[in-house]
Amino acid sequence: MDRFLRILYLEDDSDDVAILRSMLQVVDPTGFNLCVVSSQAQAIHQLQHEKFDLVITDYSLRQTGAGTSEELIRCVTERSDFLPMIVLTSHRPYISKAIMDLLEQHQVQVCDKEEMSPAWLQSLLQSKVDASC
């Protein structure tokens, strides 16, 4: 990666956070600053007060009983500036058509957690960086 990325990551499962952190270390140990939050309210607050290059969010927030990350998705897609976003899920069939349409309209990639690997992550991050330039 030829650029330092600030990434906001909404995830309420500590195991998934550890997995993403370890993949980022494999991809580029010094090229990322990962800000991890476990609720939509925290994520939206961070977006209002800090600048990020990328948002990664788990769609299903079952560990904290918060339901889904739809509020954050709407917040990111309603911004006037382009902010790349990746939605991770193990429950793609449960994402409503309205949300899937919104994600497609704003070129937000929906990825199955089972597909995650360091090579996959590196490719995905590079495509998001290229799209934001």
Backbone as JSON, one array per atom type, in Angstrom:
{
  "sequence": "MDRFLRILYLEDDSDDVAILRSMLQVVDPTGFNLCVVSSQAQAIHQLQHEKFDLVITDYSLRQTGAGTSEELIRCVTERSDFLPMIVLTSHRPYISKAIMDLLEQHQVQVCDKEEMSPAWLQSLLQSKVDASC",
  "N": [[0.86, -1.16, 0.0], [0.67, 2.16, -0.84], [0.02, 4.34, 0.64], [-1.0, 5.85, 3.7], [-3.71, 4.73, 5.55], [-6.65, 5.75, 7.2], [-8.92, 3.99, 8.95], [-12.23, 3.4, 9.81], [-13.83, 1.11, 11.8], [-16.66, -0.62, 12.4], [-17.63, -2.96, 14.57], [-18.93, -5.47, 16.58], [-18.01, -7.81, 17.61], [-15.4, -9.18, 19.24], [-13.65, -11.18, 18.36], [-13.83, -11.03, 15.57], [-12.77, -8.49, 15.2], [-10.13, -8.95, 15.98], [-9.37, -10.72, 13.95], [-9.52, -9.08, 11.62], [-7.63, -7.13, 12.32], [-5.28, -8.72, 12.4], [-5.11, -9.5, 9.73], [-4.72, -7.0, 8.51], [-2.19, -6.44, 9.5], [-0.69, -8.32, 8.12], [-1.08, -7.47, 5.5], [-0.04, -4.8, 5.47], [1.94, -3.69, 7.84], [2.35, -1.08, 8.85], [0.78, 0.72, 7.49], [-1.78, 1.5, 8.21], [-4.31, 2.99, 10.26], [-6.4, 1.88, 12.54], [-9.51, 2.49, 13.73], [-11.57, 1.27, 16.03], [-14.92, 0.71, 16.76], [-17.86, -0.18, 18.63], [-20.52, 0.35, 18.36], [-23.24, 1.84, 16.5], [-23.79, 4.49, 17.2], [-21.34, 5.34, 18.29], [-19.75, 5.08, 15.99], [-20.92, 6.93, 14.21], [-20.51, 9.27, 15.65], [-17.67, 9.35, 15.6], [-17.29, 9.7, 12.84], [-18.28, 12.26, 12.54], [-16.42, 13.78, 13.85], [-13.83, 13.14, 13.11], [-11.54, 12.48, 10.39], [-11.76, 10.0, 7.95], [-10.5, 7.49, 5.72], [-11.75, 5.26, 4.87], [-14.58, 3.23, 5.59], [-15.39, 0.38, 7.35], [-17.85, -1.93, 8.04], [-19.6, -4.23, 10.07], [-22.54, -5.85, 9.12], [-24.51, -7.08, 10.7], [-25.17, -6.58, 14.03], [-25.23, -8.26, 16.37], [-23.99, -9.05, 18.76], [-24.05, -6.93, 20.56], [-26.71, -6.49, 20.62], [-27.77, -4.63, 18.93], [-28.99, -4.89, 16.49], [-28.8, -4.09, 13.23], [-26.39, -2.43, 11.03], [-27.62, -0.37, 9.66], [-28.24, 2.36, 10.12], [-25.71, 3.6, 10.24], [-24.86, 3.0, 7.63], [-26.67, 4.52, 6.13], [-25.9, 7.06, 7.03], [-23.25, 7.29, 6.03], [-23.69, 7.03, 3.24], [-25.22, 9.25, 2.72], [-23.55, 11.39, 2.84], [-21.95, 14.36, 1.55], [-19.43, 14.23, 0.51], [-17.35, 11.75, -1.04], [-17.0, 8.71, 0.54], [-15.39, 5.81, 0.82], [-16.76, 2.57, 1.45], [-17.12, -0.58, 3.07], [-19.17, -3.32, 3.55], [-19.45, -5.92, 5.73], [-20.66, -9.23, 6.04], [-22.33, -12.13, 7.3], [-24.74, -12.8, 6.69], [-26.09, -12.26, 4.22], [-28.6, -12.81, 2.85], [-30.43, -11.63, 4.57], [-30.29, -8.92, 4.37], [-32.11, -6.1, 3.6], [-33.92, -5.37, 0.56], [-34.11, -2.65, -0.01], [-31.91, -1.57, 1.37], [-29.84, -2.98, 0.11], [-30.13, -1.94, -2.49], [-29.5, 0.75, -1.97], [-26.82, 0.46, -1.17], [-25.7, -0.54, -3.54], [-26.21, 1.61, -5.29], [-24.49, 3.53, -4.23], [-22.06, 2.41, -4.63], [-21.06, 0.66, -2.68], [-19.37, -2.01, -1.4], [-20.49, -5.24, -0.65], [-19.48, -7.82, 1.34], [-18.9, -11.23, 2.0], [-18.1, -12.58, 5.12], [-16.83, -15.01, 5.23], [-15.22, -15.06, 3.01], [-13.0, -13.61, 3.59], [-9.54, -12.91, 3.59], [-6.0, -12.25, 3.85], [-4.98, -11.61, 1.23], [-7.33, -11.1, -0.18], [-8.28, -8.92, 1.31], [-6.23, -7.03, 0.86], [-6.48, -6.59, -1.91], [-9.09, -5.56, -2.0], [-8.86, -3.25, -0.39], [-7.01, -1.8, -1.92], [-8.52, -1.34, -4.22], [-10.51, 0.33, -3.17], [-9.0, 2.53, -2.33], [-7.99, 3.38, -4.79], [-10.39, 4.11, -6.0], [-11.13, 6.31, -4.52], [-9.33, 8.25, -5.18]],
  "CA": [[0.0, 0.0, 0.0], [1.55, 3.31, -0.95], [-0.59, 5.47, 1.33], [-1.48, 5.55, 5.04], [-5.18, 4.78, 5.57], [-7.4, 5.78, 8.46], [-10.08, 3.11, 8.75], [-13.21, 3.27, 10.88], [-14.35, -0.26, 11.75], [-17.76, -0.9, 13.32], [-17.73, -4.4, 14.78], [-19.23, -5.73, 17.98], [-17.47, -9.12, 17.96], [-13.96, -9.0, 19.44], [-12.92, -12.15, 17.53], [-13.77, -10.48, 14.21], [-11.83, -7.38, 15.26], [-8.79, -9.55, 16.0], [-9.11, -11.28, 12.62], [-9.22, -7.99, 10.7], [-6.33, -6.55, 12.73], [-4.17, -9.59, 11.97], [-5.02, -9.41, 8.26], [-4.1, -5.71, 8.18], [-0.76, -6.58, 9.81], [-0.09, -9.09, 7.02], [-1.14, -6.63, 4.29], [0.9, -3.69, 5.62], [1.95, -3.45, 9.29], [2.42, 0.33, 9.26], [0.02, 1.56, 6.57], [-3.17, 1.67, 8.62], [-4.73, 3.35, 11.6], [-7.72, 1.27, 12.67], [-10.33, 2.98, 14.83], [-12.61, 0.26, 16.22], [-16.06, 1.07, 17.6], [-18.77, -1.31, 18.72], [-21.92, 0.76, 18.19], [-23.49, 2.82, 15.45], [-23.67, 5.83, 17.77], [-19.9, 5.65, 18.35], [-19.26, 5.23, 14.62], [-21.42, 8.21, 13.66], [-19.77, 10.31, 16.39], [-16.32, 9.39, 15.05], [-17.37, 10.29, 11.49], [-18.56, 13.7, 12.67], [-15.31, 14.48, 14.49], [-12.54, 12.75, 12.56], [-11.51, 12.17, 8.96], [-11.4, 8.62, 7.64], [-10.37, 7.16, 4.3], [-12.54, 4.07, 4.59], [-15.41, 2.69, 6.66], [-15.74, -1.03, 7.26], [-18.84, -2.22, 9.07], [-20.34, -5.48, 10.1], [-23.95, -5.53, 8.94], [-25.27, -7.59, 11.83], [-24.57, -6.22, 15.3], [-25.96, -9.09, 17.32], [-23.31, -9.19, 20.05], [-24.5, -5.84, 21.43], [-28.16, -6.39, 20.54], [-28.12, -3.4, 18.21], [-29.65, -5.17, 15.22], [-27.95, -3.97, 12.04], [-25.66, -1.16, 10.89], [-28.3, 0.42, 8.64], [-28.14, 3.79, 10.42], [-24.38, 4.02, 9.79], [-24.85, 2.93, 6.17], [-27.37, 5.72, 5.65], [-25.06, 8.23, 7.36], [-22.13, 7.35, 5.09], [-24.15, 7.23, 1.86], [-25.84, 10.58, 2.59], [-22.52, 12.43, 2.89], [-21.72, 15.06, 0.29], [-18.14, 13.79, -0.02], [-17.29, 10.31, -1.25], [-16.26, 7.96, 1.55], [-15.5, 4.39, 0.51], [-17.31, 1.75, 2.53], [-17.25, -2.03, 2.86], [-20.09, -3.94, 4.5], [-19.16, -7.34, 5.92], [-21.83, -9.94, 6.55], [-22.5, -13.57, 7.18], [-26.19, -12.92, 6.56], [-26.5, -11.5, 3.04], [-30.03, -12.91, 2.52], [-31.25, -10.86, 5.49], [-30.19, -7.49, 4.08], [-33.32, -5.72, 2.86], [-33.73, -4.92, -0.82], [-33.89, -1.2, 0.01], [-30.52, -1.33, 1.77], [-28.98, -3.48, -0.98], [-30.21, -0.94, -3.57], [-28.74, 1.92, -1.52], [-25.41, 0.1, -1.22], [-25.31, -0.61, -4.96], [-26.24, 2.97, -5.83], [-23.32, 4.27, -3.74], [-20.88, 1.59, -4.91], [-20.58, 0.05, -1.45], [-19.19, -3.43, -1.62], [-20.95, -6.15, 0.4], [-18.58, -8.97, 1.29], [-19.14, -12.3, 2.96], [-16.98, -12.74, 6.04], [-16.14, -16.27, 4.93], [-14.29, -14.8, 1.9], [-11.89, -12.78, 4.06], [-8.16, -13.4, 3.66], [-5.12, -11.1, 3.63], [-4.92, -11.25, -0.2], [-8.64, -10.5, -0.5], [-8.33, -7.61, 1.94], [-5.31, -6.13, 0.17], [-7.1, -6.25, -3.19], [-10.25, -4.73, -1.73], [-8.39, -1.95, 0.08], [-6.4, -1.08, -3.03], [-9.59, -0.86, -5.11], [-11.19, 1.45, -2.5], [-8.07, 3.66, -2.39], [-7.98, 3.85, -6.18], [-11.69, 4.74, -6.29], [-11.24, 7.58, -3.82], [-8.35, 9.23, -5.71]],
  "C": [[0.91, 1.23, 0.0], [1.01, 4.54, -0.23], [-1.09, 5.0, 2.69], [-2.99, 5.73, 5.06], [-5.71, 4.85, 7.0], [-8.72, 5.05, 8.21], [-10.95, 3.12, 10.0], [-13.87, 1.91, 10.74], [-15.42, -0.44, 12.83], [-17.94, -2.41, 13.4], [-17.96, -4.65, 16.27], [-18.74, -7.1, 18.45], [-15.95, -9.01, 18.05], [-13.12, -9.99, 18.62], [-12.77, -11.63, 16.1], [-12.82, -9.29, 14.14], [-10.39, -7.92, 15.21], [-8.42, -10.11, 14.63], [-8.75, -10.17, 11.64], [-7.88, -7.34, 11.04], [-5.16, -7.41, 12.23], [-4.02, -9.58, 10.46], [-4.37, -8.1, 7.84], [-2.6, -5.75, 8.46], [-0.03, -7.33, 8.7], [-0.01, -8.21, 5.77], [-0.09, -5.53, 4.35], [0.92, -3.28, 7.09], [1.94, -1.99, 9.71], [1.54, 1.25, 8.42], [-1.4, 1.88, 6.98], [-3.27, 2.2, 10.04], [-6.16, 2.87, 11.71], [-8.4, 1.79, 13.92], [-11.52, 2.03, 14.95], [-13.67, 0.8, 17.17], [-17.04, -0.09, 17.59], [-20.24, -0.93, 18.61], [-22.05, 1.77, 17.06], [-23.34, 4.25, 15.97], [-22.21, 6.26, 17.85], [-19.35, 5.9, 16.95], [-19.67, 6.57, 14.03], [-20.71, 9.37, 14.35], [-18.36, 10.46, 15.82], [-16.31, 10.05, 13.67], [-17.58, 11.8, 11.54], [-17.35, 14.48, 13.2], [-13.92, 14.14, 13.95], [-12.67, 12.46, 11.07], [-11.03, 10.74, 8.78], [-11.32, 8.45, 6.13], [-11.29, 6.03, 3.89], [-13.35, 3.7, 5.83], [-15.65, 1.22, 6.35], [-16.73, -1.3, 8.37], [-19.38, -3.63, 8.93], [-21.81, -5.1, 9.92], [-24.77, -5.91, 10.16], [-24.53, -7.3, 13.13], [-25.27, -6.97, 16.43], [-25.3, -9.17, 18.68], [-23.79, -8.12, 21.04], [-26.01, -5.66, 21.39], [-28.65, -5.18, 19.76], [-28.79, -3.65, 16.87], [-28.68, -5.12, 14.05], [-27.27, -2.6, 12.01], [-26.32, -0.24, 9.86], [-28.21, 1.92, 8.88], [-26.78, 4.35, 9.97], [-24.3, 4.02, 8.27], [-25.53, 4.16, 5.59], [-26.54, 6.98, 5.89], [-23.92, 8.38, 6.36], [-22.61, 7.66, 3.68], [-24.81, 8.59, 1.65], [-24.83, 11.71, 2.63], [-22.36, 13.09, 1.52], [-20.38, 14.66, -0.33], [-18.14, 12.26, -0.12], [-16.43, 9.67, -0.15], [-16.44, 6.48, 1.26], [-15.96, 3.59, 1.72], [-17.37, 0.3, 2.1], [-18.18, -2.55, 3.94], [-19.78, -5.43, 4.53], [-20.4, -8.02, 6.5], [-21.66, -11.44, 6.43], [-23.95, -13.87, 6.88], [-26.72, -12.13, 5.37], [-27.99, -11.62, 2.72], [-30.93, -12.06, 3.41], [-31.15, -9.35, 5.28], [-31.37, -7.11, 3.19], [-32.97, -5.24, 1.45], [-33.44, -3.42, -0.85], [-32.45, -0.88, 0.39], [-29.56, -1.83, 0.69], [-28.98, -2.5, -2.15], [-29.39, 0.3, -3.22], [-27.24, 1.64, -1.6], [-24.9, 0.06, -2.66], [-25.23, 0.78, -5.57], [-25.0, 3.77, -5.43], [-22.02, 3.48, -3.85], [-20.22, 1.06, -3.64], [-20.51, -1.44, -1.68], [-19.68, -4.21, -0.4], [-20.14, -7.43, 0.26], [-18.96, -9.98, 2.36], [-17.9, -12.49, 3.82], [-16.17, -14.0, 5.74], [-15.11, -16.1, 3.81], [-13.02, -14.08, 2.37], [-10.58, -13.55, 4.13], [-7.27, -12.17, 3.47], [-5.06, -10.66, 2.16], [-6.21, -10.57, -0.63], [-8.71, -9.09, 0.05], [-7.43, -6.62, 1.23], [-5.91, -5.67, -1.16], [-8.27, -5.28, -2.99], [-9.84, -3.33, -1.27], [-7.79, -1.15, -1.06], [-7.47, -0.54, -3.96], [-10.32, 0.32, -4.5], [-10.31, 2.69, -2.52], [-8.07, 4.24, -3.79], [-9.26, 4.59, -6.52], [-11.81, 6.11, -5.64], [-10.29, 8.65, -4.36], [-8.91, 10.01, -6.87]]
}
